[in-house]
Amino acid sequence: MTPAINLVRKAKVEHRIHEYQHDAAAESYGLEAVEKLGLAAEQVFKTLVVSLDGKTLAIGVVPVAGKLNLKQIAKAAGAKKASMADPAEVERTTGYVLGGVSPLGQKKRLATFIDASAEQFDTLHVSAGRRGLEIELAPADLARLTGGRFAAIAG
């Protein structure tokens, strides 16, 4: 079990776990999940970590087929500027390896922003904390468990 799965189970949140054989040569972990699990790309979300004003880290959860708009996440967070966080700092802070970073069950809880497009779905898929492992849950449950806010952050 990963910390993400343990968190949703402890919270008694309705969810489903989806596992697939991860290919180390895959160019995009999120798109690999879409392909191997036969999911809609709009419904699978990636977890990206940004540095706000070079001081604090935050999480952006956006559709795997899209991109994170750094200006929009900075605005949503009340910061002047956002940039992608240093990979080593991401792993150290979240406790997850790149490609398996989950918005759930991180070592240090970070401010979380979920793209507003997620609200249109009954369920969405995010990393369950390991490459090749996805968790499906309701967007409202993801927001509640992460303390996240919905905002237009995808570009």
C-alpha positions in Angstrom: 0.0 0.0 0.0 1.0 3.6 -0.7 0.4 6.5 1.6 -2.2 7.8 -0.9 -4.2 4.5 -0.8 -3.9 4.4 3.0 -5.3 7.9 3.3 -8.4 7.2 1.2 -9.1 3.9 3.0 -8.7 5.6 6.4 -11.0 8.4 5.3 -13.5 5.7 4.1 -13.7 7.5 0.7 -15.2 5.6 -2.2 -12.4 4.8 -4.6 -11.0 2.2 -7.1 -7.4 1.2 -7.6 -6.2 0.6 -11.2 -2.8 -1.1 -11.8 -0.9 -1.6 -15.0 2.6 -2.7 -16.0 4.7 0.4 -16.1 7.1 0.7 -19.0 10.3 2.5 -18.0 10.7 3.8 -21.6 7.3 5.6 -21.6 7.6 9.2 -22.5 4.6 10.4 -20.4 3.5 8.5 -17.3 0.1 10.0 -17.5 -0.5 9.2 -21.1 0.8 5.7 -20.4 -2.0 5.3 -17.8 -4.6 6.5 -20.3 -3.4 4.1 -23.0 -2.9 1.0 -20.8 -6.1 1.4 -18.7 -8.2 2.6 -21.7 -9.2 5.8 -20.0 -10.3 9.2 -21.4 -7.3 11.6 -21.3 -9.4 14.4 -19.9 -10.3 12.3 -16.9 -6.7 11.4 -15.9 -4.8 14.0 -14.0 -1.1 14.5 -13.3 0.3 16.0 -10.2 2.9 18.7 -10.7 4.8 20.5 -8.0 5.7 24.2 -8.4 7.7 26.7 -6.5 5.8 29.9 -5.6 8.0 33.1 -5.6 11.0 30.7 -5.0 9.8 30.3 -1.4 7.1 27.6 -1.0 5.9 24.6 -2.9 2.4 23.9 -4.1 0.6 21.2 -6.1 -1.1 21.6 -9.4 -3.4 18.8 -10.6 -4.2 19.1 -14.3 -5.4 16.8 -17.1 -2.5 14.7 -18.5 -3.2 15.8 -22.0 -2.8 19.5 -21.0 -0.2 21.7 -19.5 -0.1 23.6 -16.2 -0.4 27.3 -16.7 2.2 28.7 -14.4 0.7 32.2 -14.4 -2.7 30.9 -13.5 -1.5 28.7 -10.6 0.6 31.7 -9.3 -2.6 33.8 -9.4 -4.7 31.1 -7.7 -2.1 30.8 -4.9 -1.8 34.6 -4.5 1.9 34.5 -5.6 3.7 36.7 -8.1 5.5 33.9 -9.9 5.4 30.1 -10.2 8.1 27.8 -11.7 8.5 24.1 -11.8 10.0 22.8 -8.6 13.4 21.1 -8.4 12.9 17.3 -8.9 15.0 16.4 -5.9 13.1 18.8 -3.7 9.8 17.3 -5.0 10.8 13.8 -4.1 12.1 14.9 -0.7 9.0 16.9 0.2 6.3 14.6 -1.1 7.9 11.3 -0.4 7.1 10.1 -3.9 9.3 9.5 -7.0 8.7 11.6 -10.1 6.1 9.9 -12.3 4.4 8.6 -9.2 3.7 11.8 -7.2 0.2 11.6 -5.8 -1.7 14.6 -4.6 -2.7 12.4 -1.7 -0.7 11.2 1.3 2.4 13.4 0.8 5.0 13.6 3.6 4.3 17.3 3.9 0.9 18.6 3.0 1.2 21.3 0.3 -1.3 23.9 -0.9 -3.2 22.0 -3.7 -4.9 23.5 -6.8 -7.1 21.2 -8.9 -7.9 22.3 -12.5 -11.6 23.4 -12.6 -12.2 20.9 -15.5 -12.2 18.1 -12.9 -15.5 19.3 -11.5 -17.4 18.1 -14.6 -16.6 14.4 -13.9 -18.2 12.0 -11.4 -14.7 10.5 -10.9 -11.1 11.3 -12.0 -7.9 9.4 -11.9 -4.7 10.5 -10.2 -1.5 8.7 -9.3 -1.8 6.4 -6.3 1.8 7.0 -5.4 3.7 4.7 -7.6 4.3 4.4 -11.4 1.7 2.0 -12.8 -0.8 2.7 -10.0 -3.8 5.0 -10.3 -6.6 5.8 -7.9 -10.1 6.8 -9.1 -12.2 9.0 -6.8 -14.7 11.8 -6.9 -13.2 15.3 -7.5 -14.9 16.6 -4.4 -13.2 13.9 -2.3 -9.8 14.7 -3.8 -10.3 18.4 -2.9 -11.5 17.5 0.6 -8.6 15.1 1.4 -5.9 17.5 0.0 -7.5 20.7 1.3 -7.4 21.6 -2.4 -9.2 24.3 -4.3 -10.6 24.2 -7.8 -9.1 26.9 -10.2 -8.6 27.3 -13.9 -4.9 26.3 -13.9 -4.5 24.3 -17.1 -3.3 25.9 -20.3 
